[in-house]
Amino acid sequence: MNDDTPDRTKADEIEVPIKSLGTAFTIIDTLKENDGGRVTEIAAETGLSKSAVHKHLTTLAAHGYVVKEGDRYQLGLQFLDLGGYVRDQFPSTNIIKTKVRELAVETGEVGQCMTEQHGKSVVLYREAGTNGVPSRTRPGTQMYLHQTASGKAILSQLPIERVDEIIDRHGLPRATEATITDRDALVEELETIRERGVAYSVGESTRGLYAVAAPMTKPDGTVLGAIVVSGPNHRMRGAPMDDEYPDLLLSLVNEIELNIAHS
């Protein structure tokens, strides 16, 4: 897991009180994870009856959330409309998108804007520079906060009570031998991040991948998210990580925060 690698959210992490709604989301997640599927395949994957799967797929298709091609079902573009709408509700999306693109162009690496929801980091925008490392990460991808530079930047601006809630809910799973998996060590790291203004990930999410991130806040101090740049260690270590990229990130974040304050 990293600033550029997705984390799969399991449906059973949250108790769903409406069974039929939970079933629909299980089918949707299964379609996503398997790039579509047939009724029999989805039933086998989920443990649901074929009749239940068929009824839910038919209903989802009627509302545009699923499309049928032959005997296979795929997620529909209605989700794209929903996702675009949700992202547009985030403050100052236009300038954030512009600054993430500037970051990618300036560094040649991968630039991203992340925010926190339900105790995990979520990708809002991602831009790859000319040397950007390819990945499966896209807007909406979720990650563990403690494993990434952007996640730690966000955690550093949250009240300790909220940090504890997130740890209690998701734990501190290990991604590599460098991942922080001890609460006290993480809290100490968050204090250091607050003092220096940026967060680092040095192979903590994926071996060989380095990242540096700066948190974004509202005028009242509420954390909005983080801007992060990531790349392979041989290009990131040294001057880029120590001076160039932190200064660039802080400058971009300052512009975003000023735009938010005066919007």
N, C-alpha and C positions, 0 to 999 in steps of 0.2 A: 504494500500500500504506500502511496506517496502523494506529493502534490500534483501528480499527473497519473495516478492509478486509482481505479474505482474500488469502492467497498460495497459488497452486496448486502443490502438490508433484508433480513429475514422477516417474513410476514408474521411469524409466531412471536416476535419480540413484543407485540402489542396485542392485548386482548381485544377482540372485535365483538361488540355486543350484538350486532345484527348479522346473523349467520349468512344470509344471502348476499349481503354486501361484502362480507369477508370472502365468500366464495368467488365473487366477481373479481376482486382484487387478486386473489390467488391465481385465477386464470389469466388475468392481464400480466402479472409478473412472470408466469410460465411462458406466455407468448414472447415476452421480451427476452427472457433468458435463453430461449431455444430458437430465436428468429422465426417464430411462428410454429404451426403444427396442425396435425389432424385431430379430430375429436378423440380417436382412440389413443393417440400419443399423449394428449393433454390429460385424459382420464388416467392413464397409466402413471404419468408423472406426478399427478396431484392426489391420486387415490379417490377421486370423485367418480360417480357413476357417469357413464356415457350420456345418459339422458339429461343429467344435471348440467354437464358441460355443454351439450348442444343447446339447451334452453338459454343458458347464460350467453353463449356466443351469438345466438340469434338476436337476443335483446341488445347486446352491445353493438352488433352490426346495424340494427335498426336505428341506432342513435349516432352512427358514424365512427364509433370508437374501434371497430373491428371491420376488416374487409375479408371477403372470401374469394380465393382464387383456386378454382377447381375444388378439390376436397381439403385444401389447406386454408388456415386462417392466419391473418397478420394484423398487427395493430394498425389502426387507421390514423390519418393525418389530423383528425379532430384533436388528438393529444398535442400536436404541434401548436394549434391555436391556443389551447389552454396554457401550455408552457410559455408561449410568448406573452400572453396576458399576465401571467403570474410574475414573470421577470420584469415586465414594464412597470409593475407596482413598486419596485425597489427604487429608493431615492436616487435621483440624478443618473439614471441608467445611460443616457447619451454620453455624458462626459466620462463615466467609468469605462464604457466601451472604447471610447477614443483613447483614454490613457493606457488601457491594457494593450491596445494596438501599438501605441507609441513605445511601450515597454518592450514588446516583442521585436519591433523594428530596431530599436536602439541597441538591444543586447544580442539579437539574433537567436535568442533562446525562447522558451515557452513562458508566456505571461498569462496570469490568471487573476480573476477576482473571485474570492470565496466569501460565503457568509455562513452563519450557523443557524441550524433549525433542528429541533428535536435532539439536540446534543451532538450533532454531527456536522461536519463541514460540507457545504454544497457548492458546486461550481456554478457561478453565474455567467462568467465570460471566460473564454479561452482563445488565445491567439498564439500561433506558432511562428517564430522568426525563421530566418533562412536556414539556421542550424537546429531548429527545434526538434527534439526527440519525439518520434511518433508514439501515440498511445491510444487507448480506448476511451480516454477521458473526454467528456462532452458536457455541455450545460445540463445540470441536474444530477450529475454524478456525485455520490456521497462518499465521504472518507471519515476515518477516525481522526478527531481533532489532535490528539496527543502525538500522532505519528508524523505529522507534517509541519513545516515551517509556518504555513498560513494558519493551520489549526492552533498552534501554540501562540501565534500572534493574537488570535481572537481570544483564546483562553486567558491571556495576560491582562485583558481589559474587562474580564467578567468578575463579579464579586466572588469571593472564595466559596460562598455558599452554593452558588451556581456551578462552580467548578466541581465541588463535591457531588452535587446532584448528577452531573454528567458522568463522573467516574463511577458512581454507584450504579448508574443505569447501563453503561456500556463497558465498564472495566477499563483496563489498560493493556489490551492485547498486543503481543509482540509481532512486528513485521520483519525486523532484522535483529541481529545481535546488538545493534546500536540504539534500538527503540527504548525510550524511557518507559519502564513498566512499574516503577515505584512512585507512590503518591508524593512522598516527601521530596524526592528528587525532582519530580515534575513541578511542584510548588516552588522550589528553589530556582528552577530554570525560568519559571514565569516571572519571578521577581527580577531576575537578570534582564529579561526581555523588556520589562517596564522601564528599567534604568537606561538601557542603551537604545530603545526605540524600534529595534528590529529583532526578528526571530530567525534562527537558522535550523536547517535539517541537514545533517552531514551523514548521509547514508542511513538515516533512521527509518525511512519508509521503504526504500529500495536500495540495495547495495550499489554503490557507484553514482547515485543521484544526489546532487547537492541542491539546496534551495535557500533563498532568503526572502523574508516577507515583512511587510509593515502593516500594522493595524489601521483601520479607518474608523473614526468616531464622529458622532454628531456633536453639535455645539454643547449639548448637555453632558457629554462624556459617554453616552451610550455607544457601545461598539456596533458598527455596521457590518464589518467584515475585514478582509485583508487583501492586499495586492501582493502577488508573489511572482518571482522569477525562478525557474529551475532548469538545470542542465547537467550534463555529465561532469564528474569531479575534475577531469583534466582541464576543462575549460573554466570551471567556476572557482576553483580554489585559488588562493592568493589575492591579488589586487581586486578582481571582480567581486569576490565575496566580502573582502575586508573593507573596501572603500567605495569602489565605483557603483556597485548595485545598491548598497544601502542608501547612498546619497541620492541616487536616481529614484529609488522607491519613495523615500521620504519627500522628495520634491513633488512627485506625481500625486502622492496621497494628500499633501498640503493643498494642491490645486483642487482636488476633488472635494476636500473638506470645506474649502472656501466657497466653492460653487454651491454646496449643500447649505451652508450657513446663510447665503444670500439669495437662495432660490425661494 
